[in-house]
Amino acid sequence: MTEFAEERRTEILKLLDKNASVQVSEIAQQFGVSRVTARSDLDTLAKDGKLRRTHGGAVSLGRALTVSVQDKRMNVNVEAKRLIAERAAEFVQDSMSVLVDTGTTGLALVRALRERRGLMIITADLTIADYVDRSLPESDVFLLGGKLRKGHRYVTGPATVRALSTLHPDISFVCPTAYSSQNGFATNFEGMAQLKQAFLKCAAVTYVMMDAEKINAPGLFSFGFPKDADAIICDSDPIGIMADATEDISTRLILAK
């Protein structure tokens, strides 16, 4: 894809954020492209889970669900998340049951699973569930129940944790908000810390996915340490903190370069 196409699609998403909907004719006129190109842009963005296609145009996912913090983070550290997701996807085989944590890194992972068949994706994230339903026709989704956190697209709470206690997925992917040597993996919402702690324990194999900007970032509620995972996938480890954290334990550090 050309740089110009990338910029145009970014501007299309900005239009959707502002107006909630956009038409093929509007894109063609505003950006000076053909209707065929405009439709292709919308199809690509829909396939990436960034909008919902309609006849003659598209609507923001916020038309169906409240605009969330996740939407605002969609374009943050995109390349790092893509690298991590593509590396993580290598560990997923056809017909596996796969627990995917909430958030944009988890969404990047399910986008990287387009070629897999017969998956059961388990998640508490409504955006991820919707993406699997629309874009992974040969896989199924198991949406965990619980209380919807306002302003976000995931459920949490005691009911969600209880649901996990009856499930034993083949593999899980957990996404912390932060990591520090002293406090381990952390997040900023207590209910999510409890859920992520359960995510770390329920699967046969557990991977943590975390871009380097989360290292030494602030996190209020701790939920685990590197020893609780089988492997940690990062895009990079610029000052060696994760290498030090995994040096004397069985947890592998995987750099997705």
C-alpha positions as CSV (number, residue, x, y, z in Angstrom):
1,M,0.0,0.0,0.0
2,T,1.3,3.4,-0.9
3,E,2.0,6.1,1.7
4,F,-0.7,8.2,0.1
5,A,-3.2,5.5,0.6
6,E,-2.2,5.1,4.2
7,E,-2.7,8.9,4.7
8,R,-6.1,8.8,2.9
9,R,-7.4,6.0,5.1
10,T,-6.3,7.8,8.2
11,E,-8.2,10.8,7.1
12,I,-11.3,8.7,6.3
13,L,-11.2,7.4,9.9
14,K,-11.0,11.0,11.1
15,L,-14.1,11.8,9.1
16,L,-15.9,8.9,10.8
17,D,-14.8,10.1,14.2
18,K,-16.4,13.5,13.4
19,N,-19.5,12.5,11.4
20,A,-20.2,8.9,12.4
21,S,-20.8,7.9,8.8
22,V,-19.2,8.5,5.4
23,Q,-20.3,7.8,1.8
24,V,-18.3,6.4,-1.1
25,S,-19.2,9.5,-3.2
26,E,-18.0,11.8,-0.4
27,I,-14.6,10.0,-0.2
28,A,-14.2,10.1,-4.0
29,Q,-14.9,13.8,-4.1
30,Q,-12.9,14.9,-1.1
31,F,-9.8,12.9,-1.9
32,G,-10.0,13.1,-5.7
33,V,-10.0,9.3,-6.2
34,S,-12.3,7.0,-8.1
35,R,-15.3,5.3,-6.5
36,V,-13.5,2.0,-7.0
37,T,-10.6,3.2,-4.9
38,A,-13.0,4.7,-2.3
39,R,-14.8,1.3,-1.9
40,S,-11.4,-0.4,-1.7
41,D,-10.3,1.9,1.1
42,L,-13.5,1.2,3.1
43,D,-13.3,-2.5,2.5
44,T,-9.7,-2.5,3.8
45,L,-10.6,-0.5,6.9
46,A,-13.6,-2.8,7.5
47,K,-11.4,-5.9,7.2
48,D,-9.1,-4.3,9.8
49,G,-12.0,-3.9,12.2
50,K,-11.9,-0.1,12.1
51,L,-15.4,0.6,10.7
52,R,-18.6,-1.1,9.6
53,R,-19.4,-1.2,5.9
54,T,-22.9,-0.2,4.7
55,H,-24.5,0.0,1.3
56,G,-22.8,3.0,-0.4
57,G,-20.5,3.8,2.5
58,A,-19.5,3.0,6.1
59,V,-20.4,3.9,9.7
60,S,-18.2,4.2,12.7
61,L,-18.2,1.2,15.1
62,G,-19.4,3.8,17.6
63,R,-22.8,3.8,15.9
64,A,-23.4,0.4,17.5
65,L,-21.3,0.8,20.6
66,T,-20.2,3.7,22.7
67,V,-16.9,5.3,21.5
68,S,-14.4,3.8,23.9
69,V,-10.9,4.3,25.2
70,Q,-9.9,1.4,23.0
71,D,-10.9,3.4,19.9
72,K,-8.7,6.3,21.0
73,R,-5.7,3.9,21.4
74,M,-6.3,2.2,18.0
75,N,-3.6,4.3,16.3
76,V,-1.1,4.2,19.1
77,N,2.1,2.1,18.6
78,V,0.5,0.4,15.6
79,E,3.6,-1.0,14.1
80,A,4.8,-2.5,17.5
81,K,1.4,-4.1,18.1
82,R,1.4,-5.5,14.6
83,L,4.8,-7.1,15.0
84,I,3.8,-8.6,18.4
85,A,0.6,-9.9,17.0
86,E,2.1,-11.5,14.0
87,R,4.7,-13.2,16.2
88,A,2.1,-14.4,18.6
89,A,-0.1,-15.7,15.8
90,E,2.7,-18.2,15.0
91,F,1.8,-20.1,18.1
92,V,-1.8,-20.5,17.2
93,Q,-2.8,-23.6,15.2
94,D,-6.1,-24.5,13.5
95,S,-8.9,-25.7,15.8
96,M,-7.3,-24.3,19.0
97,S,-9.3,-22.6,21.8
98,V,-7.7,-19.2,22.2
99,L,-8.3,-16.8,25.1
100,V,-7.6,-13.2,23.9
101,D,-7.3,-10.4,26.4
102,T,-9.1,-7.1,25.9
103,G,-7.6,-4.1,24.1
104,T,-5.9,-3.1,20.9
105,T,-3.0,-5.5,21.1
106,G,-5.5,-8.4,21.5
107,L,-7.5,-7.0,18.5
108,A,-4.2,-6.9,16.5
109,L,-3.7,-10.6,17.3
110,V,-7.1,-11.7,16.0
111,R,-6.5,-9.7,12.8
112,A,-3.4,-11.8,12.4
113,L,-5.4,-15.0,12.6
114,R,-7.3,-14.6,9.3
115,E,-5.7,-17.7,7.8
116,R,-6.6,-20.0,10.8
117,R,-9.6,-22.3,10.7
118,G,-11.8,-23.7,13.4
119,L,-10.6,-21.5,16.2
120,M,-12.7,-20.9,19.3
121,I,-11.8,-17.3,20.4
122,I,-12.7,-16.7,24.0
123,T,-12.8,-13.0,25.0
124,A,-14.4,-10.4,27.3
125,D,-13.9,-7.7,24.6
126,L,-16.9,-6.8,22.5
127,T,-14.9,-5.3,19.7
128,I,-12.8,-8.5,19.4
129,A,-16.0,-10.6,19.5
130,D,-17.5,-8.5,16.8
131,Y,-14.4,-8.7,14.6
132,V,-14.3,-12.5,14.9
133,D,-18.0,-12.7,14.0
134,R,-17.6,-10.5,10.9
135,S,-14.1,-11.3,9.7
136,L,-13.2,-14.8,10.7
137,P,-16.1,-16.8,9.2
138,E,-14.4,-20.2,9.8
139,S,-13.9,-19.6,13.5
140,D,-16.3,-19.1,16.5
141,V,-16.3,-16.7,19.4
142,F,-17.2,-17.4,23.1
143,L,-18.0,-14.0,24.7
144,L,-17.6,-14.1,28.5
145,G,-20.4,-12.6,30.5
146,G,-20.2,-9.9,33.1
147,K,-20.8,-6.2,33.7
148,L,-20.0,-3.9,30.8
149,R,-17.5,-1.2,31.9
150,K,-18.9,2.2,30.9
151,G,-16.9,3.9,28.2
152,H,-15.1,0.6,27.3
153,R,-16.0,-2.4,25.2
154,Y,-15.3,-5.2,27.6
155,V,-17.1,-7.0,30.5
156,T,-15.6,-7.7,33.9
157,G,-16.5,-8.5,37.4
158,P,-17.1,-11.7,39.5
159,A,-19.4,-13.3,36.9
160,T,-16.6,-13.0,34.3
161,V,-14.0,-14.5,36.6
162,R,-16.4,-17.4,37.5
163,A,-17.0,-18.1,33.8
164,L,-13.3,-18.5,33.3
165,S,-13.1,-21.0,36.1
166,T,-15.0,-23.5,34.0
167,L,-12.9,-23.0,30.8
168,H,-9.6,-24.5,30.0
169,P,-8.4,-23.0,26.7
170,D,-5.4,-24.3,24.8
171,I,-3.6,-21.0,24.8
172,S,-4.1,-17.5,26.3
173,F,-2.7,-14.1,25.4
174,V,-2.6,-11.5,28.2
175,C,-2.0,-7.8,27.6
176,P,-0.8,-5.7,30.6
177,T,-1.0,-1.9,30.7
178,A,2.4,-1.7,32.4
179,Y,5.4,-3.6,33.7
180,S,8.0,-2.8,36.3
181,S,10.6,-5.0,38.0
182,Q,9.1,-4.2,41.4
183,N,5.4,-4.5,40.7
184,G,5.3,-6.9,37.8
185,F,2.5,-6.7,35.3
186,A,-0.2,-4.1,36.1
187,T,-3.3,-2.3,34.9
188,N,-5.1,0.8,36.1
189,F,-8.6,-0.8,36.8
190,E,-9.0,-3.1,39.7
191,G,-11.7,-5.2,38.1
192,M,-9.5,-5.8,35.0
193,A,-6.5,-6.7,37.3
194,Q,-8.7,-9.5,38.8
195,L,-9.7,-10.7,35.3
196,K,-6.1,-10.6,33.9
197,Q,-5.0,-12.6,36.9
198,A,-7.5,-15.3,36.0
199,F,-6.4,-15.1,32.3
200,L,-2.8,-16.0,33.5
201,K,-4.0,-19.1,35.2
202,C,-6.6,-20.8,33.1
203,A,-4.9,-21.9,29.9
204,A,-2.5,-24.7,29.1
205,V,0.0,-22.2,27.7
206,T,0.1,-18.5,28.5
207,Y,1.7,-15.7,26.5
208,V,2.0,-12.1,27.6
209,M,2.0,-9.5,24.8
210,M,3.4,-6.1,25.6
211,D,5.0,-3.3,23.5
212,A,8.2,-1.7,24.9
213,E,6.5,1.5,25.8
214,K,4.7,-0.3,28.6
215,I,8.0,-1.1,30.3
216,N,8.3,1.1,33.4
217,A,4.9,2.8,32.6
218,P,2.6,3.6,35.5
219,G,0.2,0.8,36.6
220,L,-1.9,0.9,39.7
221,F,-3.0,-2.7,40.2
222,S,-0.6,-5.6,39.9
223,F,-1.8,-8.9,38.6
224,G,1.2,-11.1,38.0
225,F,4.9,-11.5,37.3
226,P,7.0,-13.0,34.4
227,K,7.1,-16.3,36.2
228,D,3.4,-16.7,35.8
229,A,3.6,-16.8,31.9
230,D,5.2,-19.3,29.6
231,A,6.6,-16.6,27.4
232,I,6.6,-12.8,27.0
233,I,6.4,-11.3,23.5
234,C,7.7,-7.7,23.1
235,D,8.6,-5.7,20.0
236,S,11.9,-4.7,21.7
237,D,13.7,-4.6,25.0
238,P,15.7,-1.4,24.7
239,I,17.3,-1.4,28.2
240,G,17.2,-5.1,28.9
241,I,14.6,-5.0,31.7
242,M,12.7,-8.0,30.3
243,A,15.8,-9.9,29.6
244,D,16.8,-9.4,33.3
245,A,13.3,-10.4,34.4
246,T,13.4,-13.7,32.6
247,E,17.1,-14.6,33.0
248,D,16.7,-17.0,36.0
249,I,13.2,-18.4,35.3
250,S,11.7,-20.7,32.7
251,T,9.7,-18.0,31.0
252,R,10.9,-17.2,27.5
253,L,11.4,-13.7,26.2
254,I,10.5,-13.4,22.5
255,L,11.4,-10.3,20.6
256,A,9.1,-9.7,17.6
257,K,11.6,-7.9,15.3
